[in-house]
């Protein structure tokens, strides 16, 4: 049962991360068009930079769980890489419990609080363009929720390894 739940979490993280990774294409196109409009036609847009920022933010936050699943987050490997698999599991269990869950738990809770409020008031940015801000806040809350779930999956795997001596 645990393996099945972990596979579902992993699959969701990979699917959503890959799906949102394709946002890099419209961001690149958007920036290329903006450069041409600004420097060739001397006609910059009011909305290009803000839209690119929103799309890039969505791409990064929705890819965080996938990156954690593949163990690609930045870490100082000076000592960590020298530990045995059991030693790394113990360290990860400790630091995930103390730091990761505190961080992502608070950010998940607060981001949902802010996203719900933003949706209720139909919040918009304060720029000249003024697009709705609530979709991005909902994406951020969803991204932190997925990161928290993937962290729970990693924590469960490490605990299972310490107890049984085998990987799931």
C-alpha positions in Angstrom: 0.0 0.0 0.0 2.8 2.4 0.9 4.6 1.7 -2.3 1.4 2.4 -4.3 0.9 5.8 -2.6 4.6 6.7 -3.1 4.3 5.8 -6.8 1.2 8.0 -7.1 3.0 11.0 -5.4 6.1 10.4 -7.6 4.0 10.1 -10.8 2.1 13.3 -10.0 5.3 15.2 -9.2 7.0 14.1 -12.5 3.8 14.7 -14.6 3.1 18.2 -13.3 6.8 19.1 -13.3 7.3 18.1 -16.9 4.0 19.7 -17.9 5.0 23.1 -16.4 8.6 22.8 -17.8 7.1 23.5 -21.2 6.4 27.1 -20.0 10.0 27.8 -20.8 9.0 27.9 -24.5 6.4 30.7 -24.3 8.7 32.6 -21.9 11.6 32.5 -24.4 9.2 33.5 -27.3 7.8 36.3 -25.2 11.2 37.7 -24.3 12.4 37.4 -27.9 9.4 39.3 -29.2 9.9 41.9 -26.5 13.5 42.4 -27.5 12.5 42.9 -31.1 9.7 45.3 -30.2 11.8 47.3 -27.8 15.1 47.6 -29.8 14.0 47.3 -33.4 10.7 49.1 -33.4 11.2 51.2 -30.3 7.8 50.0 -29.0 8.2 48.1 -25.7 5.2 46.5 -24.1 3.7 47.2 -20.7 2.9 43.5 -20.0 5.8 41.3 -21.3 8.1 41.3 -18.3 5.3 40.7 -15.9 3.8 37.9 -17.9 7.2 36.3 -18.2 7.8 36.6 -14.5 4.4 34.9 -13.7 5.1 32.1 -16.1 8.6 31.5 -14.9 7.4 31.5 -11.3 4.7 29.0 -12.1 7.3 26.8 -13.9 9.8 26.9 -11.0 7.3 26.3 -8.1 5.5 23.5 -10.0 8.8 21.8 -10.8 10.1 21.8 -7.2 8.5 18.4 -6.2 9.8 16.8 -9.4 13.3 18.0 -8.5 13.0 16.7 -5.0 11.8 13.4 -6.3 14.9 13.1 -8.4 17.1 14.3 -5.5 18.4 17.2 -7.6 18.0 20.1 -5.1 21.2 22.0 -4.3 22.9 20.7 -1.2 26.4 21.0 0.3 27.8 17.6 -0.4 31.1 18.2 1.4 30.1 15.6 4.1 26.8 14.2 3.0 28.2 12.3 0.1 30.7 10.5 2.3 28.0 9.0 4.6 26.7 5.5 4.0 23.1 5.2 2.7 22.0 4.6 6.3 23.8 7.7 7.5 22.3 9.8 4.8 18.8 8.4 5.7 19.4 9.4 9.3 20.5 12.9 8.4 17.6 13.3 6.0 15.1 12.1 8.5 16.4 14.6 11.1 16.7 17.6 8.8 13.4 16.9 7.0 11.6 16.6 10.3 13.2 19.7 11.8 13.7 22.1 8.8 11.9 20.9 5.7 8.5 20.1 7.2 8.6 23.3 9.3 9.4 25.4 6.2 7.1 23.7 3.7 4.3 23.3 6.2 4.2 27.0 7.1 4.5 28.0 3.4 1.8 25.6 2.3 -0.6 26.8 5.0 0.1 30.5 4.4 0.1 30.2 0.6 -3.3 28.6 0.6 -4.5 31.3 3.0 -3.3 34.0 0.7 -4.5 32.2 -2.4 -8.0 31.8 -1.1 -8.2 35.5 0.0 -6.7 36.6 -3.3 -9.4 34.6 -5.2 -12.2 36.0 -3.0 -11.2 39.6 -3.8 -10.2 38.9 -7.4 -6.7 40.4 -6.7 -4.8 42.0 -9.5 -1.3 43.3 -9.7 -0.5 47.0 -9.3 1.1 47.4 -12.7 -0.2 49.3 -15.7 -1.3 46.0 -17.2 -2.9 44.7 -14.0 -3.5 41.0 -14.7 -5.3 38.9 -12.1 -2.8 37.7 -9.4 -5.0 34.9 -7.9 -4.1 32.3 -10.5 -0.4 32.6 -9.7 -1.2 32.4 -6.0 -3.2 29.3 -6.5 -0.3 27.8 -8.4 2.1 28.7 -5.7 -0.1 27.1 -3.0 -0.5 23.9 -5.2 3.3 23.8 -5.8 4.0 24.0 -2.0 1.4 21.3 -1.4 3.1 19.0 -4.0 6.5 19.7 -2.5 5.2 18.8 1.0 3.8 15.6 -0.3 7.0 14.7 -2.1 8.9 15.5 1.1 6.6 13.1 3.0 7.3 10.5 0.3 11.1 10.9 0.7 10.8 10.9 4.5 8.7 7.7 4.3 11.3 6.0 2.0 14.2 6.9 4.4 12.3 5.7 7.4 11.4 2.5 5.6 15.0 2.0 4.6 16.2 2.4 8.3 13.6 0.0 9.6 13.8 -2.7 6.9 17.2 -2.2 5.2 15.6 -2.1 1.7 14.6 0.7 -0.7 11.1 1.3 -1.9 
